[in-house]
Amino acid sequence: MRYLLLLAIVFVSLCTQLPIEIPFLTPVQESSLALEVTTDPNLYLKVETLPKEVKEGKNISIFFEMRNKGDSILENINLYVYDQCIFSDGNKKTISVLKPDRTERWSWRWKAGNIELPTDCKIKFRTDYESNFSLFQDVAVLTESEYYIKEQEGTLESIPISSSSSYSPLSISVSFLEKQPFLEEDEITMTIGYSYIGDGIMNVSDITIDIPNNLQFVSCSDYNYIVTESCKGIATSCSIFTDPILCPKQKDCSWKGCDGTAKSCDSLNETECPKQKDCTWNATSNACEGTATVCSDLSSADCPNQQGCTWIGCDGTATQCSELKDSTCSSQEGCSWFSKKTLQLKRKLNFINKRASPSNCKFTTKASQPMDIKSLSLTASYKYVLDNSISVRVKK
């Protein structure tokens, strides 16, 4: 009861001192108009006008917040206000790169033109950006004997076959008409499906598929089949070779071993003489006698001790793998001949109801070991375009 009386006294005291000012900050949201674009899997966009209503001839601020909410880098991002209604000033923003979880913010200050009657101004803007889609799909091919062993054991279903793809508006799928794992020397059909999500327009500029070595190309009407061959690796340095026979087999390497001209015995003093191989000090004649071993006959251990000799061993700069042809690549240590087989899309993808007609490709299977599991990879480049608008009330 005592506390209630005290509280009543406080309220009475306050009432006797009215009016009092209570600080109050009106949230920006109450006097502004905001639009959030969340339908794009990659890009979050928020547009806000302040104030939400403006008189003719007065200024309005328009704020933009753009965030990469996906897992891929976005490039060449453009936001273009193509219909400013009766407003004027800045209308285009370009961002070269926006990495995942990064945010860009900016604002423009526009001036409203003159009107005859109050109007709702629809400000229209377009956002577009470029990005990539990637996919990985395991392909399992078994030799005939391995296939039937696992079939008898009932373990065909337990063979690990994985796939993964990036998350983006563009979605490309790879499926096979036949069930994995495949039996070697079978002909199989691969279907590539194309679709996208979101409210924008999808433009696919390029799709490349790297074919694993356990698939042999037969046909694919929508794709060009390209074989690129090259010598790859890092050629072993000449200095690594210690064998005079192996050294010259490495292209642009030559064996020099112990090089130079050994200092003659008769030019050496009493201290130097016994250190020079095949030289002997004659105390009677007080001279160094004999014929010094020539440098080329010395081993790597003796060479540094022979005056006038220097150990070089295998000398030169080995030809790099990338400069070698098929005939010489395999003989260059550290190099191997590499054959890359790719499919490259040659038709334009026309999306209707967010889907494009699929592609079908045929292959024959090949196993280089009893259970040959390799990965097929696909990469696609695309441009995504999205239109939006926000309305602002303009008064006289």
C-alpha positions as CSV (number, residue, x, y, z in Angstrom):
1,M,0.0,0.0,0.0
2,R,2.9,2.3,0.8
3,Y,4.3,1.9,-2.7
4,L,0.9,2.5,-4.3
5,L,0.6,5.8,-2.4
6,L,4.1,6.9,-3.6
7,L,3.2,6.0,-7.2
8,A,0.0,8.1,-7.0
9,I,2.0,11.0,-5.6
10,V,4.4,10.8,-8.6
11,F,1.5,10.8,-11.1
12,V,-0.2,13.8,-9.4
13,S,3.2,15.6,-9.4
14,L,3.6,15.0,-13.1
15,C,0.1,16.1,-13.9
16,T,0.7,19.4,-12.1
17,Q,3.7,20.1,-14.4
18,L,2.1,19.4,-17.7
19,P,2.6,20.0,-20.6
20,I,6.0,18.2,-20.7
21,E,8.0,17.3,-23.9
22,I,8.7,13.6,-24.5
23,P,11.3,13.1,-27.2
24,F,10.0,10.8,-30.0
25,L,11.7,9.9,-33.2
26,T,9.4,8.9,-36.1
27,P,10.8,5.8,-37.8
28,V,11.9,6.5,-41.4
29,Q,9.5,3.7,-42.5
30,E,6.5,5.8,-41.5
31,S,7.3,8.6,-44.0
32,S,9.0,6.5,-46.7
33,L,8.0,3.9,-49.2
34,A,10.0,0.7,-49.5
35,L,10.1,-2.1,-52.1
36,E,12.0,-5.4,-51.4
37,V,12.8,-7.7,-54.3
38,T,13.4,-11.2,-53.0
39,T,12.4,-13.5,-55.9
40,D,15.9,-13.6,-57.3
41,P,18.0,-16.5,-55.6
42,N,21.2,-14.5,-56.1
43,L,20.3,-10.9,-55.5
44,Y,18.4,-9.1,-52.8
45,L,17.3,-5.6,-53.7
46,K,15.7,-2.9,-51.5
47,V,14.4,0.4,-52.9
48,E,13.2,3.1,-50.6
49,T,11.9,6.6,-51.4
50,L,11.9,9.4,-48.8
51,P,9.4,10.9,-48.4
52,K,6.7,8.6,-49.9
53,E,4.8,11.7,-51.1
54,V,6.4,14.8,-52.6
55,K,5.1,18.2,-53.9
56,E,5.8,19.3,-57.4
57,G,9.2,21.0,-57.8
58,K,10.5,19.5,-54.5
59,N,13.2,17.0,-54.0
60,I,12.9,13.3,-53.2
61,S,15.6,10.9,-52.1
62,I,15.7,7.3,-53.4
63,F,17.9,4.8,-51.6
64,F,19.1,1.4,-52.9
65,E,20.5,-1.6,-51.1
66,M,21.9,-4.5,-53.2
67,R,23.2,-7.7,-51.6
68,N,24.6,-10.9,-53.1
69,K,22.8,-13.6,-51.1
70,G,23.9,-16.5,-53.3
71,D,27.2,-18.5,-53.4
72,S,28.4,-17.3,-56.8
73,I,30.2,-14.1,-57.8
74,L,28.0,-11.6,-59.7
75,E,29.6,-9.5,-62.4
76,N,28.7,-6.5,-64.5
77,I,25.6,-5.6,-62.4
78,N,23.6,-2.7,-63.8
79,L,20.6,-1.0,-62.3
80,Y,18.9,1.4,-64.8
81,V,15.9,3.5,-64.1
82,Y,14.4,3.5,-67.6
83,D,11.2,5.4,-66.7
84,Q,11.7,8.2,-64.1
85,C,8.1,9.5,-64.6
86,I,8.4,13.3,-63.9
87,F,11.6,13.0,-61.9
88,S,15.1,14.0,-63.1
89,D,18.8,13.4,-62.3
90,G,20.9,10.2,-61.8
91,N,19.4,7.0,-63.2
92,K,22.1,4.4,-63.7
93,K,24.4,2.5,-61.4
94,T,27.1,-0.1,-62.4
95,I,28.9,-2.5,-60.1
96,S,31.7,-4.5,-61.7
97,V,31.8,-7.3,-59.1
98,L,29.7,-8.3,-56.1
99,K,31.0,-11.2,-54.1
100,P,28.8,-13.5,-51.9
101,D,27.5,-11.8,-48.7
102,R,28.6,-8.3,-49.9
103,T,26.3,-5.3,-50.0
104,E,26.3,-2.1,-52.0
105,R,24.3,1.0,-51.0
106,W,23.8,4.2,-52.8
107,S,21.2,7.0,-53.2
108,W,20.0,9.5,-55.7
109,R,18.3,12.9,-55.1
110,W,15.7,13.6,-57.7
111,K,13.6,16.7,-58.4
112,A,9.9,16.4,-59.1
113,G,8.6,18.1,-62.2
114,N,5.4,20.2,-62.5
115,I,1.9,18.5,-62.6
116,E,-1.6,19.6,-63.3
117,L,-3.3,17.1,-60.9
118,P,-2.0,14.9,-58.1
119,T,-0.6,11.7,-59.6
120,D,0.9,8.4,-58.7
121,C,4.2,8.3,-60.4
122,K,5.4,4.7,-61.3
123,I,9.2,4.6,-61.4
124,K,10.4,1.6,-63.5
125,F,13.8,0.2,-63.2
126,R,15.7,-2.8,-64.5
127,T,18.5,-4.9,-62.9
128,D,20.7,-7.2,-64.8
129,Y,23.9,-9.1,-64.0
130,E,26.1,-11.9,-65.2
131,S,27.1,-15.0,-63.4
132,N,27.9,-18.7,-63.8
133,F,26.3,-22.0,-63.0
134,S,28.3,-25.2,-62.4
135,L,27.4,-28.9,-62.1
136,F,29.3,-32.1,-61.3
137,Q,27.9,-35.6,-62.0
138,D,29.7,-38.9,-61.3
139,V,29.7,-41.5,-64.0
140,A,30.4,-45.1,-63.0
141,V,31.4,-47.7,-65.5
142,L,32.2,-51.3,-64.6
143,T,34.0,-54.0,-66.5
144,E,31.8,-57.0,-67.4
145,S,33.4,-59.2,-64.8
146,E,33.2,-56.6,-62.1
147,Y,29.6,-55.8,-63.0
148,Y,28.4,-59.4,-62.7
149,I,30.4,-60.0,-59.4
150,K,28.6,-57.0,-57.8
151,E,25.3,-58.1,-59.3
152,Q,25.7,-61.5,-57.7
153,E,26.7,-59.9,-54.4
154,G,23.7,-57.5,-54.6
155,T,26.1,-54.5,-54.1
156,L,25.5,-52.6,-57.4
157,E,23.2,-50.2,-55.6
158,S,25.9,-49.5,-53.0
159,I,28.3,-47.9,-55.4
160,P,28.7,-44.2,-54.4
161,I,27.5,-42.0,-57.2
162,S,27.3,-38.3,-56.3
163,S,26.3,-35.1,-58.0
164,S,26.2,-31.4,-57.0
165,S,25.3,-28.0,-58.5
166,S,25.5,-24.4,-57.6
167,Y,22.4,-22.5,-56.5
168,S,21.3,-19.8,-59.0
169,P,18.2,-18.7,-61.0
170,L,19.5,-20.9,-63.8
171,S,19.1,-24.7,-63.3
172,I,20.6,-27.3,-65.6
173,S,20.2,-31.0,-64.9
174,V,22.0,-34.0,-66.3
175,S,20.3,-37.4,-66.3
176,F,20.7,-40.7,-68.0
177,L,18.1,-42.9,-69.6
178,E,19.9,-46.0,-68.3
179,K,20.6,-46.7,-64.7
180,Q,24.0,-46.3,-63.1
181,P,26.4,-48.0,-62.8
182,F,26.9,-48.6,-66.5
183,L,28.3,-51.8,-68.1
184,E,31.4,-51.2,-70.3
185,E,30.8,-50.9,-74.1
186,D,27.1,-50.0,-73.5
187,E,25.5,-47.2,-75.4
188,I,23.8,-44.7,-73.1
189,T,21.7,-41.6,-73.5
190,M,22.2,-38.4,-71.5
191,T,19.5,-35.8,-71.3
192,I,20.3,-32.2,-70.4
193,G,17.4,-30.1,-69.0
194,Y,17.2,-26.3,-68.8
195,S,15.0,-24.2,-66.5
196,Y,15.1,-21.1,-64.3
197,I,13.3,-19.6,-61.4
198,G,12.4,-16.1,-60.5
199,D,10.4,-13.4,-62.3
200,G,13.2,-12.2,-64.6
201,I,14.4,-13.1,-68.1
202,M,17.2,-15.6,-68.5
203,N,19.8,-15.4,-71.3
204,V,22.3,-18.2,-71.5
205,S,25.4,-17.3,-73.4
206,D,27.5,-20.4,-73.1
207,I,27.4,-24.0,-71.8
208,T,30.5,-26.3,-71.8
209,I,30.6,-29.9,-70.7
210,D,33.8,-31.7,-69.9
211,I,33.4,-35.4,-70.8
212,P,35.2,-37.9,-68.6
213,N,37.4,-40.6,-70.2
214,N,35.0,-43.4,-69.4
215,L,32.6,-42.0,-71.9
216,Q,33.2,-42.1,-75.7
217,F,31.3,-39.5,-77.8
218,V,28.7,-40.8,-80.3
219,S,26.3,-37.9,-81.1
220,C,24.8,-34.7,-79.7
221,S,22.9,-32.5,-82.1
222,D,22.7,-29.4,-79.9
223,Y,26.4,-29.4,-79.1
224,N,29.7,-29.2,-80.9
225,Y,32.2,-31.9,-79.9
226,I,35.7,-30.5,-79.4
227,V,38.9,-32.5,-78.7
228,T,41.8,-30.4,-77.3
229,E,45.2,-32.1,-77.0
230,S,48.2,-30.8,-75.2
231,C,51.3,-31.7,-73.3
232,K,50.9,-30.8,-69.6
233,G,52.9,-30.9,-66.4
234,I,56.2,-29.5,-65.1
235,A,59.3,-30.7,-66.9
236,T,61.9,-32.0,-64.5
237,S,64.8,-29.6,-64.2
238,C,68.1,-30.6,-65.8
239,S,70.0,-30.1,-62.6
240,I,68.0,-33.0,-61.0
241,F,69.6,-35.6,-63.3
242,T,72.8,-37.2,-62.0
243,D,73.1,-39.9,-64.6
244,P,75.0,-39.0,-67.8
245,I,72.8,-41.4,-69.8
246,L,69.5,-40.1,-68.6
247,C,70.4,-36.4,-68.7
248,P,70.6,-35.9,-72.5
249,K,67.2,-37.7,-72.9
250,Q,65.5,-34.7,-71.3
251,K,65.0,-32.3,-74.1
252,D,67.5,-29.3,-74.0
253,C,69.6,-30.9,-71.2
254,S,73.2,-31.9,-71.8
255,W,75.7,-33.7,-69.7
256,K,78.7,-31.6,-68.7
257,G,79.7,-33.4,-65.5
258,C,83.0,-32.0,-64.2
259,D,83.9,-29.1,-66.4
260,G,87.0,-26.9,-66.8
261,T,90.8,-27.4,-67.2
262,A,92.7,-29.1,-64.4
263,K,95.7,-27.1,-63.1
264,S,98.9,-28.8,-64.1
265,C,101.0,-30.5,-61.4
266,D,104.2,-28.5,-62.1
267,S,102.3,-25.2,-61.4
268,L,101.4,-26.3,-57.8
269,N,103.2,-25.7,-54.6
270,E,104.0,-28.1,-51.9
271,T,100.7,-27.5,-50.1
272,E,98.5,-27.7,-53.2
273,C,100.2,-30.6,-54.9
274,P,99.0,-33.6,-52.9
275,K,95.4,-32.3,-53.1
276,Q,95.5,-32.4,-56.9
277,K,94.5,-35.9,-58.1
278,D,97.4,-37.8,-59.7
279,C,100.0,-35.2,-58.6
280,T,102.9,-36.0,-56.2
281,W,105.4,-33.8,-54.5
282,N,109.1,-34.7,-55.0
283,A,111.0,-33.5,-52.1
284,T,114.4,-34.1,-53.8
285,S,113.6,-31.9,-56.8
286,N,111.4,-29.7,-54.7
287,A,108.7,-29.8,-57.4
288,C,105.2,-31.2,-58.0
289,E,105.3,-34.0,-60.5
290,G,102.8,-36.1,-62.5
291,T,99.8,-35.4,-64.8
292,A,96.7,-34.0,-63.2
293,T,93.5,-36.0,-63.9
294,V,91.4,-34.1,-66.5
295,C,88.2,-32.6,-65.2
296,S,85.9,-34.7,-67.3
297,D,87.2,-37.9,-65.7
298,L,86.3,-36.8,-62.2
299,S,83.3,-37.7,-60.2
300,S,81.0,-35.3,-58.4
301,A,82.9,-36.0,-55.2
302,D,86.4,-35.4,-56.6
303,C,85.7,-32.6,-59.0
304,P,85.4,-29.7,-56.4
305,N,88.8,-30.6,-55.0
306,Q,90.6,-30.5,-58.3
307,Q,92.0,-27.0,-59.0
308,G,90.6,-25.6,-62.3
309,C,87.5,-28.0,-62.2
310,T,83.9,-27.1,-61.5
311,W,81.1,-29.6,-61.1
312,I,78.1,-28.8,-63.4
313,G,76.5,-32.1,-63.9
314,C,73.4,-32.0,-66.1
315,D,73.2,-28.5,-67.7
316,G,70.6,-26.5,-69.6
317,T,67.0,-25.6,-69.3
318,A,64.5,-28.4,-69.9
319,T,61.9,-27.6,-72.5
320,Q,58.6,-26.9,-70.9
321,C,55.7,-29.4,-71.3
322,S,53.5,-26.9,-73.0
323,E,56.0,-26.5,-75.9
324,L,56.2,-30.2,-76.7
325,K,54.3,-32.2,-79.3
326,D,52.8,-35.6,-78.9
327,S,55.9,-37.5,-80.1
328,T,58.2,-35.9,-77.6
329,C,55.9,-35.2,-74.6
330,S,56.0,-38.7,-73.1
331,S,59.8,-38.9,-73.2
332,Q,60.1,-35.6,-71.2
333,E,60.2,-36.5,-67.6
334,G,57.5,-34.6,-65.7
335,C,55.3,-34.3,-68.8
336,S,52.2,-36.2,-70.0
337,W,50.0,-36.0,-73.0
338,F,46.5,-34.8,-72.2
339,S,43.4,-35.1,-74.2
340,K,40.4,-33.0,-73.2
341,K,37.0,-33.8,-74.7
342,T,34.3,-31.1,-74.4
343,L,30.8,-30.4,-75.6
344,Q,29.9,-26.8,-76.4
345,L,26.3,-25.6,-76.8
346,K,25.7,-24.4,-80.4
347,R,22.0,-23.4,-80.2
348,K,20.2,-20.6,-78.5
349,L,18.1,-21.6,-75.5
350,N,14.6,-20.2,-75.9
351,F,12.7,-20.3,-72.6
352,I,9.0,-20.7,-72.6
353,N,7.3,-20.8,-69.2
354,K,10.8,-20.8,-67.8
355,R,11.8,-24.0,-69.6
356,A,13.8,-24.7,-72.7
357,S,13.6,-27.8,-74.8
358,P,16.1,-30.5,-73.5
359,S,19.2,-31.8,-75.3
360,N,20.0,-35.5,-75.9
361,C,23.5,-36.9,-76.3
362,K,24.7,-40.4,-76.8
363,F,27.9,-42.1,-75.6
364,T,29.5,-45.5,-75.3
365,T,31.0,-46.5,-72.0
366,K,34.6,-47.5,-71.4
367,A,36.3,-48.8,-68.2
368,S,40.1,-48.4,-67.7
369,Q,39.8,-50.4,-64.4
370,P,37.3,-52.8,-62.8
371,M,35.2,-49.9,-61.3
372,D,35.9,-46.7,-63.2
373,I,34.2,-43.7,-61.5
374,K,34.9,-40.3,-63.1
375,S,33.2,-36.9,-62.9
376,L,31.4,-35.1,-65.7
377,S,31.5,-31.3,-65.2
378,L,29.3,-28.6,-66.7
379,T,29.7,-24.8,-66.6
380,A,27.3,-22.2,-67.9
381,S,27.5,-18.4,-68.3
382,Y,24.3,-16.5,-68.1
383,K,22.7,-13.0,-67.9
384,Y,19.7,-12.5,-65.7
385,V,17.4,-9.5,-66.2
386,L,14.7,-8.4,-63.8
387,D,12.2,-5.5,-64.1
388,N,10.5,-3.8,-61.1
389,S,8.8,-0.6,-60.2
390,I,7.9,1.6,-57.2
391,S,5.2,4.3,-57.1
392,V,5.5,7.8,-55.5
393,R,2.6,10.1,-54.9
394,V,3.2,13.7,-56.4
395,K,1.0,16.5,-55.1
396,K,0.4,20.1,-56.1
